[in-house]
Amino acid sequence: MSRTPSAETQLRNLKRHASDIEKRLAESLRASGAYRARATKAEQEAAEWRRRFDELLFQRGKP
């Protein structure tokens, strides 16, 4: 059987693990912010196209 790592080694390993998790969290937050921005832009563009389409339908309905 292998020996249990010393308390210092366990602490270093936990600090490294916590640092990795913090980096992954930061990247996830950046990615979600970018996704949110793209989704907002897409919704705005879709609303603009709907407005244009409705305007064309209204003009077409006039005699």
Order of alpha helices (4+ residues) and beta strands (2+ residues): alpha
